[in-house]
């Protein structure tokens, strides 16, 4: 059943225990909200991360070309580093970029694609400091700081938490939730397919350059 909130705008939004409907009276009036499904949240996040990694990779390509010309030995040494070091160091930057995009535009590309939106329990957009705190929680507790193997366990735990309808630790700490605005199964599949296609293209480009 939908948990309706007929109070004033300061009344927090509360979801049902099974992660069902909620209502919010934010600055845009009363709007029905539904807590996003685990797979919708996962693919929205993976799309954002993949796009962010691509953007940073492109931003580093030109300087890398200069390094290769001036000091080819340095570039060769960097290329020998395990790939996880790049994701380990770049992921916090990507998450910070996502937070900045949210603060500026009110959403990220992945969540816009899958029709999801992060809001406070009062149904309002989070301020920059709060969204960055949320992203930090995702990095540490959801992505396991991208260390080898660790994300496998943290993501499985996060999936079960969301499937049970419980808020994630980063939801609790920032009093926020990830809601479905107009998400559908088709949107989720499109997000998954696009993420996989972009990741495969980047992998092909990387191996093709060897």
C-alpha positions in Angstrom: 0.0 0.0 0.0 1.2 3.5 -0.6 2.2 5.4 2.5 0.7 8.9 2.0 1.9 12.0 3.8 -0.8 14.7 4.1 1.2 16.9 6.4 3.0 20.2 5.9 6.1 20.6 3.8 8.4 20.0 6.9 6.9 16.5 7.4 9.5 13.9 6.4 8.8 11.5 3.6 8.5 8.0 4.9 8.5 4.8 2.8 6.8 1.6 3.5 8.9 -1.2 4.9 8.8 -3.0 1.6 10.3 0.0 -0.2 6.9 1.0 -1.7 5.2 4.3 -2.3 5.7 7.5 -0.4 4.5 11.1 -0.9 6.3 14.4 -0.6 5.1 17.9 -0.2 8.2 19.7 -1.4 8.4 23.1 -3.1 6.7 21.6 -6.2 3.7 20.4 -4.3 2.5 16.9 -3.4 4.2 14.3 -5.5 4.0 10.6 -5.2 7.4 8.9 -4.8 8.4 5.3 -5.1 11.7 4.0 -3.7 13.8 2.8 -6.6 14.4 -0.8 -7.2 17.9 -2.3 -6.5 18.7 -3.0 -10.2 17.5 0.4 -11.3 19.8 2.0 -8.7 22.7 -0.3 -9.7 22.6 0.4 -13.4 22.1 4.1 -12.9 25.2 4.1 -10.7 27.2 2.0 -13.1 26.3 4.2 -16.0 27.4 7.3 -14.1 30.7 5.6 -13.1 31.4 4.4 -16.6 30.7 7.8 -18.2 32.8 9.4 -15.5 35.7 7.1 -16.1 35.5 7.7 -19.9 35.5 11.5 -19.3 38.6 11.3 -17.1 40.3 8.9 -19.4 39.8 11.3 -22.3 41.0 14.2 -20.1 44.2 12.3 -19.4 44.8 11.2 -22.9 46.3 14.5 -24.2 48.7 14.9 -21.2 49.7 11.3 -21.6 50.6 11.9 -25.2 52.9 14.8 -24.1 54.5 12.5 -21.5 55.1 9.8 -24.1 56.8 12.4 -26.3 59.0 13.9 -23.5 59.6 10.9 -21.3 58.5 7.6 -22.9 60.0 5.6 -20.0 57.7 7.3 -17.5 54.6 6.4 -19.5 55.8 2.9 -20.0 56.2 2.5 -16.2 52.7 3.9 -15.6 51.3 1.5 -18.1 52.6 -1.4 -16.1 50.6 -0.5 -13.0 47.6 -2.8 -12.3 44.4 -1.4 -13.7 42.7 -1.4 -10.3 44.9 1.5 -9.2 43.4 3.7 -11.8 39.8 2.9 -10.7 40.9 3.2 -7.1 42.2 6.7 -7.6 39.8 7.9 -10.3 36.5 6.7 -8.7 36.5 9.4 -5.9 37.0 12.0 -8.6 34.2 10.5 -10.6 31.9 10.5 -7.6 32.8 14.1 -6.8 31.9 15.0 -10.5 28.5 13.2 -10.0 27.9 15.3 -6.8 28.7 18.5 -8.7 26.4 17.6 -11.6 23.6 16.8 -9.1 24.2 20.2 -7.3 24.1 22.1 -10.6 21.5 20.2 -12.6 19.6 18.4 -9.9 20.5 14.9 -11.2 23.2 12.8 -12.8 23.2 11.3 -16.3 22.5 7.8 -15.2 19.7 8.6 -12.8 18.1 10.9 -15.5 18.4 8.0 -18.0 16.7 5.6 -15.7 14.2 8.2 -14.4 15.5 8.2 -10.8 16.1 11.0 -8.4 17.8 11.4 -5.0 15.8 13.6 -2.6 15.8 14.3 1.1 13.1 12.8 3.3 11.3 16.1 2.9 11.3 15.7 -0.8 13.9 18.4 -1.5 17.1 18.4 -3.5 20.2 17.8 -1.4 22.7 20.6 -1.0 26.3 20.1 -2.3 27.8 19.1 1.1 25.1 16.6 1.7 25.3 15.0 -1.7 29.1 14.7 -1.5 28.7 13.1 2.0 26.3 10.6 0.3 28.8 9.9 -2.5 31.5 9.3 0.1 29.2 6.7 1.7 28.6 5.0 -1.6 32.4 4.9 -2.3 33.3 3.4 1.1 30.3 1.2 1.9 28.8 0.5 -1.5 31.8 0.3 -3.8 34.2 -0.9 -1.1 36.7 1.8 -2.2 37.2 -0.2 -5.4 39.7 -2.5 -3.8 40.1 -6.0 -5.4 37.2 -8.4 -4.5 35.8 -6.1 -1.8 33.1 -4.5 -4.1 31.7 -8.0 -4.7 30.7 -8.3 -1.1 29.6 -4.7 -0.5 27.5 -4.6 -3.7 25.8 -7.9 -2.8 25.1 -6.6 0.7 23.7 -3.3 -0.7 21.5 -5.2 -3.2 20.0 -7.3 -0.4 19.4 -4.2 1.7 17.6 -2.4 -1.1 15.6 -5.6 -2.0 14.4 -5.8 1.6 13.2 -2.2 1.3 15.7 -0.9 3.9 17.7 2.3 3.4 21.4 2.1 2.7 23.8 3.5 5.2 24.5 6.5 3.0 20.7 7.1 2.8 20.4 7.1 6.6 23.4 9.3 7.2 22.1 12.0 4.8 18.4 11.5 5.4 17.8 10.9 1.8 16.4 8.2 -0.6 16.8 7.3 -4.2 13.3 7.5 -5.7 11.8 6.3 -9.0 10.2 9.1 -10.9 9.2 7.3 -14.1 11.5 4.2 -14.1 10.4 1.1 -15.9 11.9 -2.3 -16.6 12.7 -1.2 -20.2 14.5 1.9 -18.9 16.6 -0.3 -16.6 17.5 -2.7 -19.5 18.4 0.3 -21.7 20.7 1.6 -18.9 22.3 -1.8 -18.5 22.8 -2.2 -22.3 24.3 1.2 -22.7 26.7 0.8 -19.8 27.9 -2.6 -21.1 28.3 -1.2 -24.6 30.4 1.8 -23.4 32.5 -0.4 -21.1 33.1 -2.9 -24.0 34.1 -0.1 -26.4 36.6 1.3 -23.9 38.0 -2.2 -23.3 38.3 -2.7 -27.1 40.1 0.6 -27.5 42.5 -0.2 -24.7 43.4 -3.6 -25.9 43.6 -2.4 -29.5 46.3 0.1 -28.5 48.6 -2.6 -27.1 
